[in-house]
């Protein structure tokens, strides 16, 4: 039995599949991992059949174990994730999406870490770097908090699991991202019949791995970047995709967690995907109705402060406004407010590096300046920040600001 299976669930994007398999093969060759690593590829009936390409890889690399299967029709993401694992025969599995890439030392780093452990770890989670398709670095995701640099080992008895949940800062800490997680294959086999009704969730890996935690497991946060995540904004920024992510994450949270754990994970995992794009939909739209029904403080603020499209001209035309948030959401708010002939007094932001700079001709200033202008001019404060929306509005209310609006 080999130690690690690189499981690749593929659908379309054949050029990216070619790049990924080539990178994995090069890693295996460079580190002489023929006896320790196998590659398992499950194609979900892509428009272009990659079978010949995989056969070429096999012929050119006879020392490397490569398994390939093609579904006779499109079975969906969750099924294909699971299928790639069922094809594997190793002790551990590492599912890598076909548009992601292991780092140059990613595979050997994983092998060395597993072999160096004194106990048998069930799940390993790592940070990861995000890039756009032009290979421009965007950000690093730290699943358990900003720039965690030390290993964190957690035995997930129910009492200790609380410690893990309180550390979660991103859905990838609980397996919302495929490619930064290595797990014991046998633990998924234990749950194989439990989640048949979750095969359209797009998060079957979360159900499998969270169930492993709840049943009792050894969880290791390994602070080494082993994967490069390439963000497919063309897919991820569509309304349908945002909706499926938000509802998928919400369904995972309510399935496993209650009381204070639910409230916390709802805020740090699900709320990121609640935004104005759903509140702007017609009232009878099923996606809108489902999203706004999610019980969260963020949705409560949207319910109270969101200005619907048909009321914006009357609300903002000729009125003085300050935009709280000098990032991408602030810029979107600026463009919308300009259409409604609002009188923009400037931007407020908490980032000191942005202060005294400008967006177009509008100055960015601090919160004290916002307070001065608000009470002197009685202007409207536009909250234009998704991640910290709840925190910002609470701060405004605490400072007796009541004329608050959300449009992004």
Protein Blocks (a to p, Z undefined) as FASTA:
>chain_A
ZZbdcddddeejkllmmmmmmmmmmmmmmnopmlmpccddddehiabdcklmmmmmmmmm
mmbccdddddfbdebjklmmmmmmmmpmbfbdcdddfkbccdfklmmmmmmmmmmpmbdc
fbdcdddddddfkopafbdcdfkbghiabdcdddfbfklmmmmmmmpcbfklnopafklc
ccdfklmmmmmmmmmmmmmnopmmmmmmmmmmmnopaddddfbdfbdcdddfklmmpmkl
mmmmmmmmmmmmmmmpgcjlmmmmmmmmmmmmgcfklmmpcfklmklmmmmmpccfklmm
mmmmmccfklmmmmmgopacddedjbfklmmmmmmmmmnopacfbdcdfblklgopaehj
bccddfklmmmmmmmnopacdddbfklmmmmmmmmmmnopabdcdfZZ
